[in-house]
Amino acid sequence: MKIRANSRAAIWLTTIACISLGAAVRADRPTESAEAFAARGSNLIEAADYEAAEIFLERALELEPHFWMAAFDRARISLLKQDWVKARQRFTALRGRGFGLPNEQLVQYEIFLTHLLAGEDVVAAQILAQLTRAPGSEALRYARAALARERDPAAAKCLTNFAPAAVSTPLTPFYAESLCDVGWERKPARSTVFSPNEAGVDTALISASDRP
C-alpha cells in the first residue's frame, strides 16, 4: 500500500510539473488573435498553400465567427481550387451580414463568377441584371468584364482596365484579384503583406497533426 501511495504521489507530481511546463510554453507564445491568424492565412493564400491557409482562417473564425475578411478569404480558397459549388456556398453565407452595400455587391459579384464559370449562364444573367440596378458600381463593371472573357477577350481587357480607373475604393484590389483567382489575369500583390512575426502568429501553433 505504501509503494502504491508513493507511486500515485509521483504520478501527481509529474502531472503537475507537465501542466506547469505547458503553461510556461504557452505564455512564451505570441497572443493568438483572429486578426493574426487571418493575416497569416491571407499570406498563405498568396503562397498558394491553400490547405495551411484554410487552417489559419478556420482558427480566426473560431475566435471571431463574424470576421468578414477571414470568411471572404476562406471562400476565395474554394474559388482558387475551382470548386465553384463550395465557393458559392461560402460566399452566399456572407450575404446579409450587415457589412454594408459595397461588401454585399462584392459578394454578389463573386457568386456571379461561380455561376458563370460553372456554365450556369441563366443564373449568371439574372445576377448581372440585379447588378445593373447600381450602374456605376465596380461589381457591374467587373461582372461585365468577366462575361466578356467568355465572348470577347479584347473587350474584356478594355473593361478590366477601365474599371479600377473609373472607381477606386478600398474594395478595388479585391475585384482585381478575383480575375487572377480564376486565372484570367496575373496576380497583383495586395498592398499589405504580413510575415509570421509581424502578424503575431507562431507557425509552430499549426503542427502537422493540424493539417487535414
C-alpha positions as CSV (number, residue, x, y, z in Angstrom):
1,M,0.0,0.0,0.0
2,K,2.9,2.3,0.8
3,I,4.5,1.6,-2.5
4,R,1.2,2.3,-4.3
5,A,0.8,5.6,-2.4
6,N,4.3,6.7,-3.3
7,S,3.7,5.8,-7.0
8,R,0.4,7.7,-7.0
9,A,2.1,10.7,-5.5
10,A,4.9,10.6,-8.0
11,I,2.3,10.5,-10.9
12,W,0.5,13.5,-9.5
13,L,3.8,15.4,-9.1
14,T,4.8,14.6,-12.7
15,T,1.4,15.6,-14.0
16,I,1.5,19.0,-12.1
17,A,5.0,19.6,-13.5
18,C,3.9,18.9,-17.0
19,I,0.9,21.2,-16.7
20,S,3.2,24.0,-15.3
21,L,5.6,23.5,-18.1
22,G,2.8,23.6,-20.7
23,A,1.5,26.8,-19.2
24,A,5.0,28.3,-19.4
25,V,5.4,27.4,-23.0
26,R,2.0,28.9,-23.9
27,A,2.9,32.1,-22.1
28,D,6.0,32.5,-24.3
29,R,4.0,32.2,-27.5
30,P,2.6,35.4,-29.2
31,T,-1.0,36.1,-28.3
32,E,-3.4,34.3,-30.5
33,S,-5.8,36.7,-32.2
34,A,-8.3,36.4,-35.0
35,E,-6.5,39.2,-36.9
36,A,-3.2,37.5,-36.7
37,F,-4.5,34.2,-37.9
38,A,-6.4,35.9,-40.7
39,A,-3.3,37.8,-41.8
40,R,-1.2,34.6,-41.9
41,G,-4.0,32.8,-43.8
42,S,-4.0,35.6,-46.4
43,N,-0.2,35.3,-46.8
44,L,-0.5,31.6,-47.3
45,I,-3.1,32.1,-50.0
46,E,-0.6,34.3,-51.8
47,A,1.9,31.5,-51.5
48,A,-0.6,29.0,-52.9
49,D,-0.5,26.9,-49.7
50,Y,-4.3,26.6,-49.6
51,E,-4.6,23.8,-47.1
52,A,-2.4,25.6,-44.5
53,A,-4.3,28.9,-45.3
54,E,-7.6,27.3,-44.6
55,I,-6.3,26.1,-41.2
56,F,-5.3,29.6,-40.1
57,L,-8.6,31.1,-41.4
58,E,-10.6,28.5,-39.6
59,R,-8.8,29.4,-36.4
60,A,-9.5,33.0,-37.0
61,L,-13.2,32.3,-37.4
62,E,-13.2,30.1,-34.3
63,L,-12.0,33.1,-32.4
64,E,-14.2,35.6,-34.2
65,P,-17.1,34.0,-36.0
66,H,-18.2,37.3,-37.7
67,F,-14.8,38.1,-39.1
68,W,-15.8,39.1,-42.6
69,M,-12.3,39.2,-44.1
70,A,-11.4,35.8,-42.8
71,A,-14.6,34.3,-44.2
72,F,-14.1,36.1,-47.5
73,D,-10.6,34.7,-47.9
74,R,-11.7,31.2,-47.0
75,A,-14.3,31.4,-49.8
76,R,-11.6,32.6,-52.2
77,I,-9.7,29.4,-51.5
78,S,-12.6,27.3,-53.0
79,L,-12.6,29.7,-56.0
80,L,-8.8,29.2,-56.4
81,K,-9.4,25.4,-56.3
82,Q,-12.1,25.8,-58.9
83,D,-14.7,24.3,-56.6
84,W,-17.5,26.5,-57.8
85,V,-20.2,24.9,-55.6
86,K,-18.3,25.2,-52.4
87,A,-17.1,28.7,-53.2
88,R,-20.7,29.7,-53.9
89,Q,-21.9,28.3,-50.6
90,R,-19.2,30.1,-48.7
91,F,-19.8,33.5,-50.4
92,T,-23.6,33.1,-50.0
93,A,-23.1,32.6,-46.3
94,L,-21.6,36.1,-46.2
95,R,-24.7,37.8,-47.5
96,G,-26.8,39.8,-45.2
97,R,-24.2,40.0,-42.5
98,G,-24.6,43.8,-42.1
99,F,-21.3,44.9,-43.5
100,G,-22.7,47.5,-45.9
101,L,-23.8,47.7,-49.6
102,P,-20.2,47.7,-51.1
103,N,-19.4,44.4,-49.4
104,E,-22.7,43.0,-50.4
105,Q,-22.1,43.9,-54.0
106,L,-18.6,42.3,-53.9
107,V,-20.1,39.1,-52.6
108,Q,-22.8,39.1,-55.2
109,Y,-20.2,39.6,-57.9
110,E,-18.2,36.6,-56.6
111,I,-21.3,34.5,-56.6
112,F,-21.9,35.6,-60.1
113,L,-18.4,34.4,-61.0
114,T,-19.1,30.9,-59.6
115,H,-22.2,30.6,-61.8
116,L,-20.5,31.9,-64.9
117,L,-17.5,29.6,-64.5
118,A,-19.8,26.6,-63.8
119,G,-21.6,27.3,-67.2
120,E,-24.8,28.3,-65.4
121,D,-25.4,31.2,-67.8
122,V,-29.1,31.7,-66.9
123,V,-28.4,32.3,-63.3
124,A,-25.4,34.4,-64.1
125,A,-27.5,36.6,-66.4
126,Q,-30.1,37.0,-63.6
127,I,-27.4,38.2,-61.1
128,L,-26.0,40.6,-63.8
129,A,-29.5,42.0,-64.2
130,Q,-29.6,42.7,-60.5
131,L,-26.2,44.4,-60.6
132,T,-27.4,46.8,-63.3
133,R,-29.5,48.5,-60.6
134,A,-26.3,50.1,-59.5
135,P,-24.9,51.3,-62.9
136,G,-21.8,52.9,-61.6
137,S,-20.7,50.1,-59.3
138,E,-17.4,48.1,-59.5
139,A,-19.5,45.0,-59.2
140,L,-21.3,45.7,-62.5
141,R,-18.1,46.7,-64.3
142,Y,-16.2,43.6,-63.3
143,A,-19.2,41.3,-63.9
144,R,-19.4,42.7,-67.5
145,A,-15.6,42.2,-67.9
146,A,-15.9,38.6,-66.7
147,L,-18.8,37.9,-69.0
148,A,-16.8,39.4,-71.9
149,R,-14.0,37.0,-71.2
150,E,-16.2,34.2,-72.5
151,R,-17.2,36.1,-75.6
152,D,-14.8,38.9,-76.5
153,P,-11.4,38.9,-74.8
154,A,-10.4,42.3,-76.3
155,A,-13.5,44.0,-74.9
156,A,-12.9,42.3,-71.6
157,K,-9.4,43.8,-71.4
158,C,-10.7,47.2,-72.1
159,L,-13.4,46.8,-69.4
160,T,-11.0,45.5,-66.8
161,N,-8.5,48.3,-67.4
162,F,-11.3,50.9,-67.2
163,A,-12.9,49.7,-64.0
164,P,-10.2,50.5,-61.5
165,A,-9.6,53.9,-63.1
166,A,-13.2,54.8,-63.1
167,V,-14.0,53.8,-59.5
168,S,-11.3,53.5,-56.8
169,T,-12.5,52.2,-53.5
170,P,-10.9,50.1,-50.7
171,L,-12.5,47.1,-52.4
172,T,-10.9,47.7,-55.8
173,P,-8.0,45.3,-55.2
174,F,-10.4,42.5,-54.3
175,Y,-12.3,42.9,-57.6
176,A,-9.0,43.0,-59.5
177,E,-7.6,39.9,-57.7
178,S,-10.8,37.9,-58.5
179,L,-9.8,37.9,-62.2
180,C,-6.5,36.4,-61.1
181,D,-8.2,33.9,-58.8
182,V,-9.9,32.3,-61.8
183,G,-6.8,32.5,-64.0
184,W,-7.7,35.4,-66.3
185,E,-5.0,37.9,-65.1
186,R,-1.6,37.9,-63.5
187,K,-1.7,38.1,-59.7
188,P,-1.3,41.6,-58.3
189,A,0.1,41.8,-54.8
190,R,-2.1,43.1,-52.0
191,S,-1.0,46.4,-50.5
192,T,-0.3,44.9,-47.1
193,V,1.7,41.7,-46.5
194,F,2.5,40.3,-43.1
195,S,5.3,38.0,-42.2
196,P,4.5,35.4,-39.4
197,N,6.3,37.5,-36.8
198,E,4.7,40.8,-37.9
199,A,1.3,39.1,-37.8
200,G,2.0,37.9,-34.2
201,V,1.4,34.2,-35.1
202,D,3.7,31.4,-34.1
203,T,3.8,29.0,-37.0
204,A,4.5,26.2,-34.5
205,L,0.9,26.6,-33.4
206,I,-0.1,24.8,-36.6
207,S,1.6,21.4,-36.4
208,A,1.5,18.6,-39.0
209,S,-1.3,17.0,-36.9
210,D,-3.5,20.1,-37.5
211,R,-3.5,19.6,-41.3
212,P,-6.4,17.7,-42.9
